[in-house]
Amino acid sequence: MPRKRSTTPAPAGAGPPAESATIPVRRVTRLRSRELKLEPEAPPEADPRDVASDDPEVGNAAAKGKSAANSPSPPRRPPYPKSGEFEHDPGKITPCTLRMEPKDPRTARDVVTTADKIMVRKAARSIVGISSYKPDGEGIAQCTGIVVDWNEIARLATIVTCSEALCVNGALIHPEPKLLIHMPNRAIGEGRLLFFNAHYRIALLEVLTDSPLQPAMFCSSPRFGQEVFALARDDESSLIVRHGTVLWQEPPSYLAYRHWLSLGCKLAPCGTGGPVIDEHGAVIGMAFVYDDSTPERLGISEGDVIVSYGGKHDFTLHKFEDFLLSLGWEFLASADSNWTVDLEF
């Protein structure tokens, strides 16, 4: 349908209307101008979305998309340092997931089950470490002790340990040794010597402490083949445990009732004087590590089996102990100490 021309009257005195005045009013978009070659084409690097539009949201979305495309995205994680060293940021807390290795891996291997761990921890409350020194500071020994009594009123604990902590060859190294007692709670107290017997290799100590110590629970003699734990505590109050059995080595046929007791595990270096406990945590013996002993000086070594004593062959462990005790009484009652007993190995 032909468009109507403008019929607006020209002003008075004016000449005939110009031809351009009769051109109809028409709206041309930029896109149409480009199609008609009225405007140059958009440069190749221009965004094709950058065109005129009647919808303002289209232009806004295009502008937003262009801005998002040009702006760099934030990194998902911080970059690694190029120098190989991490800078410390006091305002930032970095969680640590590295597990520390146990001080004594053997303890972790020997105490496996939950029941054994609970039992050992309970028994460890009665175990202390003992460091002995000369008055000039020279070290004597590092041993373990067992709490046997606690006086609540006087705040004194009595401890039994091996005389190796104070003696060499049956004699005190110094009449007034310095004794440091390492408690289960890592406190350190100064102890004093109450009594020692080099023949039975035991010593009694006393320590004053504000923290109460729990006396150990004792049981009857061990059974052959029984599983046991040997406990020790070092000079840092760390608990060391060894798991073993009470060994029973098969004797010769003519010693059918002879029992040979030994512990089927190697003790910790500080284990001398420490307790040997059963599966209930009760103390059934004390562990000893001998570097020098009377039997060793007489030529008896580990693995030797006593075949006869005083001409007797058929005996049990208890009879042999009674025999040794009788020798002690004879020695105390006799004025002559120049007598011997024949032992066959």
C-alpha positions as CSV (number, residue, x, y, z in Angstrom):
1,M,0.0,0.0,0.0
2,P,1.6,3.3,-1.0
3,R,2.6,5.5,1.9
4,K,1.0,9.0,2.2
5,R,3.2,11.9,1.5
6,S,3.4,14.8,3.9
7,T,0.7,17.5,3.3
8,T,2.0,20.0,5.8
9,P,1.5,23.5,4.2
10,A,4.6,25.5,3.5
11,P,5.0,28.9,5.1
12,A,3.9,32.0,3.2
13,G,6.3,33.4,0.8
14,A,8.2,30.1,0.5
15,G,8.9,28.5,-2.7
16,P,7.7,25.2,-3.8
17,P,8.4,22.4,-1.2
18,A,11.7,20.6,-1.6
19,E,11.8,17.1,-2.8
20,S,13.4,15.9,0.4
21,A,10.5,17.2,2.4
22,T,8.3,14.7,0.8
23,I,10.6,11.6,1.8
24,P,8.7,9.6,4.3
25,V,10.1,9.3,8.0
26,R,11.7,5.9,8.3
27,R,13.7,4.3,11.2
28,V,16.8,2.4,10.2
29,T,18.6,0.2,12.7
30,R,22.4,-0.2,12.7
31,L,22.0,-3.8,11.5
32,R,19.8,-2.6,8.5
33,S,22.3,0.1,7.8
34,R,25.1,-2.5,7.5
35,E,22.9,-4.6,5.2
36,L,22.3,-1.6,3.0
37,K,26.1,-0.9,3.0
38,L,25.4,2.5,4.7
39,E,27.8,1.7,7.6
40,P,31.0,-0.3,7.5
41,E,31.1,-3.9,8.7
42,A,31.9,-4.5,12.3
43,P,35.6,-5.3,12.8
44,P,36.5,-9.0,13.0
45,E,37.6,-8.7,16.6
46,A,34.3,-7.1,17.7
47,D,31.8,-9.2,19.6
48,P,28.9,-10.3,17.3
49,R,26.6,-9.7,20.2
50,D,27.5,-6.0,20.2
51,V,24.6,-5.0,18.0
52,A,21.6,-2.6,18.4
53,S,18.5,-4.2,19.8
54,D,15.1,-3.1,20.8
55,D,15.4,-5.3,23.9
56,P,17.6,-3.6,26.5
57,E,18.2,-6.9,28.3
58,V,19.9,-8.3,25.3
59,G,22.4,-5.5,25.3
60,N,22.9,-5.8,29.1
61,A,23.4,-9.5,28.9
62,A,25.9,-9.1,26.1
63,A,27.8,-6.5,28.1
64,K,27.8,-8.7,31.1
65,G,29.0,-11.7,29.2
66,K,31.7,-9.7,27.6
67,S,32.9,-8.3,31.0
68,A,32.9,-11.8,32.5
69,A,34.8,-13.2,29.6
70,N,37.5,-10.5,29.8
71,S,37.9,-10.6,33.7
72,P,40.1,-13.5,34.9
73,S,38.4,-16.1,37.1
74,P,39.7,-16.4,40.7
75,P,42.0,-19.3,41.3
76,R,40.5,-22.4,43.0
77,R,43.6,-22.9,45.2
78,P,46.6,-20.8,46.1
79,P,49.5,-21.2,43.8
80,Y,52.5,-23.2,44.8
81,P,55.5,-21.1,45.9
82,K,58.2,-20.9,43.3
83,S,61.1,-20.6,45.7
84,G,60.4,-24.0,47.3
85,E,59.7,-22.4,50.7
86,F,56.3,-21.8,52.2
87,E,55.7,-18.4,53.7
88,H,54.3,-18.3,57.2
89,D,51.0,-16.5,57.5
90,P,50.2,-15.8,61.1
91,G,46.6,-15.1,60.3
92,K,46.1,-18.5,58.6
93,I,45.8,-21.8,60.4
94,T,46.9,-24.8,58.4
95,P,45.8,-28.2,59.8
96,C,48.5,-30.8,60.3
97,T,47.7,-34.3,59.3
98,L,51.2,-35.8,59.8
99,R,51.3,-38.6,62.5
100,M,54.3,-38.8,64.7
101,E,56.1,-42.1,64.9
102,P,56.0,-43.7,68.3
103,K,59.2,-43.3,70.4
104,D,59.4,-47.1,70.8
105,P,57.8,-48.9,67.8
106,R,58.4,-52.2,69.5
107,T,55.9,-51.2,72.2
108,A,53.2,-50.5,69.6
109,R,53.8,-53.9,68.0
110,D,53.8,-55.9,71.2
111,V,50.6,-54.3,72.7
112,V,48.0,-54.8,70.0
113,T,44.6,-55.6,71.3
114,T,42.4,-53.0,73.0
115,A,42.1,-55.1,76.1
116,D,45.9,-55.4,76.4
117,K,46.2,-51.6,76.0
118,I,43.7,-50.9,78.7
119,M,45.4,-53.4,81.1
120,V,48.9,-52.1,80.4
121,R,47.9,-48.5,80.9
122,K,46.3,-49.4,84.3
123,A,49.4,-51.3,85.4
124,A,51.7,-48.5,84.2
125,R,50.3,-46.2,87.0
126,S,52.5,-48.2,89.4
127,I,55.7,-48.0,87.3
128,V,58.4,-45.3,87.8
129,G,61.7,-44.6,86.1
130,I,64.8,-44.4,88.3
131,S,68.0,-42.5,87.4
132,S,70.9,-42.8,89.8
133,Y,74.0,-40.5,89.9
134,K,77.1,-39.9,91.9
135,P,77.2,-36.6,93.8
136,D,79.4,-35.1,91.1
137,G,76.7,-35.8,88.5
138,E,78.2,-38.9,86.9
139,G,75.5,-41.3,85.9
140,I,75.3,-44.8,87.5
141,A,72.3,-46.5,86.0
142,Q,68.9,-46.1,84.5
143,C,66.4,-48.6,85.9
144,T,62.7,-49.1,86.5
145,G,60.9,-49.4,89.9
146,I,57.6,-50.8,91.2
147,V,55.5,-48.8,93.7
148,V,54.6,-51.1,96.6
149,D,53.2,-48.7,99.1
150,W,51.7,-45.2,99.3
151,N,51.4,-43.2,102.5
152,E,48.6,-40.7,102.0
153,I,49.3,-38.6,105.1
154,A,53.1,-38.3,104.7
155,R,52.8,-38.2,100.8
156,L,55.6,-40.9,100.7
157,A,55.8,-43.7,98.2
158,T,57.9,-46.9,98.7
159,I,59.5,-48.3,95.6
160,V,61.2,-51.7,95.0
161,T,63.8,-52.0,92.3
162,C,67.0,-53.9,91.4
163,S,70.1,-53.2,93.3
164,E,71.9,-52.7,90.0
165,A,70.6,-49.1,90.2
166,L,73.1,-48.5,93.1
167,C,75.6,-51.4,93.2
168,V,78.4,-52.9,91.3
169,N,79.7,-56.4,92.3
170,G,77.5,-56.3,95.4
171,A,78.7,-53.0,96.8
172,L,77.3,-49.5,96.8
173,I,79.0,-47.3,94.2
174,H,78.5,-44.3,96.6
175,P,77.1,-44.2,100.1
176,E,74.9,-41.3,99.2
177,P,73.8,-41.6,95.6
178,K,71.5,-39.1,94.0
179,L,68.2,-40.7,92.9
180,L,65.7,-39.1,90.5
181,I,62.3,-40.8,90.3
182,H,60.4,-40.2,87.1
183,M,56.6,-40.4,87.8
184,P,53.9,-41.6,85.4
185,N,52.6,-38.0,85.2
186,R,56.1,-36.9,84.0
187,A,56.9,-35.2,87.3
188,I,60.3,-35.8,88.8
189,G,61.0,-36.3,92.5
190,E,64.2,-36.9,94.5
191,G,64.3,-40.3,96.2
192,R,66.4,-41.8,99.0
193,L,67.7,-45.2,99.7
194,L,66.0,-47.2,102.5
195,F,67.5,-50.7,102.1
196,F,69.4,-52.9,99.6
197,N,70.5,-56.5,99.5
198,A,73.1,-57.3,96.9
199,H,72.6,-61.1,97.3
200,Y,68.9,-60.9,96.3
201,R,69.6,-57.9,94.1
202,I,66.8,-55.8,95.4
203,A,66.6,-52.2,96.8
204,L,63.9,-50.2,98.5
205,L,63.6,-46.5,97.8
206,E,61.4,-43.7,99.1
207,V,60.2,-40.6,97.3
208,L,58.1,-37.6,98.5
209,T,55.6,-36.5,95.9
210,D,52.4,-34.3,95.8
211,S,50.8,-36.6,93.2
212,P,49.5,-39.9,94.7
213,L,51.1,-43.1,93.3
214,Q,49.1,-46.3,93.0
215,P,50.7,-49.4,94.5
216,A,51.0,-52.4,92.2
217,M,48.8,-55.5,92.4
218,F,50.7,-58.7,93.0
219,C,49.9,-62.3,92.1
220,S,51.2,-65.8,92.7
221,S,54.2,-67.3,90.9
222,P,54.1,-67.5,87.1
223,R,53.0,-70.5,85.0
224,F,55.1,-72.1,82.4
225,G,54.1,-70.9,78.9
226,Q,52.2,-68.0,80.3
227,E,52.0,-64.9,78.2
228,V,53.4,-61.9,80.1
229,F,54.4,-58.2,79.6
230,A,57.6,-56.7,80.8
231,L,57.2,-53.0,81.6
232,A,59.8,-50.3,81.9
233,R,59.9,-46.5,82.1
234,D,62.8,-44.4,80.9
235,D,64.3,-41.0,82.0
236,E,61.5,-39.1,80.1
237,S,58.7,-41.1,81.8
238,S,57.9,-42.9,78.5
239,L,56.5,-46.3,79.0
240,I,58.2,-49.2,77.2
241,V,56.6,-52.7,76.9
242,R,57.8,-56.0,75.8
243,H,55.6,-59.0,75.2
244,G,56.8,-62.6,75.8
245,T,56.2,-65.9,77.5
246,V,57.5,-67.7,80.5
247,L,59.6,-70.4,78.8
248,W,59.8,-74.0,79.8
249,Q,62.7,-75.8,78.2
250,E,62.4,-79.5,78.0
251,P,64.8,-81.1,80.5
252,P,66.7,-84.4,80.1
253,S,64.7,-87.6,80.9
254,Y,66.2,-88.0,84.4
255,L,65.1,-84.4,85.2
256,A,61.5,-84.9,84.2
257,Y,60.2,-82.5,86.9
258,R,62.9,-79.9,86.6
259,H,61.5,-76.5,85.4
260,W,63.7,-73.8,83.9
261,L,62.2,-70.3,84.0
262,S,63.2,-67.5,81.6
263,L,61.5,-64.7,79.8
264,G,60.9,-65.2,76.1
265,C,61.6,-61.6,75.1
266,K,64.5,-59.1,75.2
267,L,64.1,-56.5,77.8
268,A,64.5,-52.8,77.2
269,P,67.8,-51.2,78.2
270,C,66.1,-49.5,81.2
271,G,64.0,-52.6,82.0
272,T,66.1,-53.9,84.9
273,G,64.0,-53.8,88.1
274,G,60.7,-53.5,86.1
275,P,57.7,-55.7,86.7
276,V,56.6,-58.7,84.7
277,I,52.8,-58.7,84.7
278,D,50.2,-61.3,83.7
279,E,47.1,-60.8,81.5
280,H,45.3,-59.2,84.4
281,G,48.0,-56.6,85.1
282,A,49.2,-58.3,88.3
283,V,52.9,-58.3,89.0
284,I,54.2,-61.9,89.0
285,G,58.0,-61.1,89.0
286,M,60.7,-58.6,88.5
287,A,62.9,-58.5,85.4
288,F,66.7,-58.5,85.8
289,V,69.4,-57.9,83.2
290,Y,72.8,-59.1,84.4
291,D,76.0,-57.9,82.9
292,D,77.9,-59.7,85.7
293,S,76.8,-62.2,88.3
294,T,78.2,-64.8,90.6
295,P,77.0,-67.8,88.4
296,E,78.6,-66.1,85.4
297,R,81.9,-65.6,87.2
298,L,81.8,-69.3,88.1
299,G,81.4,-70.3,84.5
300,I,77.6,-70.7,84.3
301,S,76.2,-69.1,81.1
302,E,72.8,-68.7,79.5
303,G,71.5,-72.1,78.2
304,D,73.3,-74.3,80.7
305,V,71.1,-76.9,82.4
306,I,71.9,-78.1,85.9
307,V,72.0,-81.9,85.8
308,S,72.8,-82.5,89.5
309,Y,73.5,-80.7,92.7
310,G,75.2,-82.3,95.6
311,G,74.8,-85.7,93.9
312,K,71.0,-85.3,93.5
313,H,69.3,-85.7,90.1
314,D,65.6,-85.9,90.7
315,F,64.3,-82.5,91.8
316,T,61.9,-79.8,91.0
317,L,62.3,-76.0,90.9
318,H,60.9,-75.6,94.4
319,K,63.2,-78.3,95.8
320,F,66.1,-76.7,94.2
321,E,65.2,-73.3,95.8
322,D,64.8,-75.0,99.2
323,F,68.3,-76.4,98.7
324,L,69.8,-73.0,98.0
325,L,68.0,-71.5,101.0
326,S,69.4,-74.3,103.2
327,L,72.9,-73.5,101.9
328,G,72.4,-69.9,103.1
329,W,71.3,-71.0,106.6
330,E,74.3,-73.3,106.8
331,F,76.6,-70.5,105.8
332,L,75.2,-68.2,108.4
333,A,75.4,-70.9,111.1
334,S,78.9,-72.0,110.2
335,A,82.0,-70.3,111.2
336,D,83.9,-71.8,108.3
337,S,83.0,-70.4,104.9
338,N,85.4,-72.6,103.0
339,W,82.9,-75.2,101.8
340,T,81.7,-75.8,98.3
341,V,78.8,-77.6,96.5
342,D,79.2,-79.7,93.4
343,L,77.1,-78.7,90.5
344,E,77.0,-80.7,87.2
345,F,76.0,-79.1,84.0
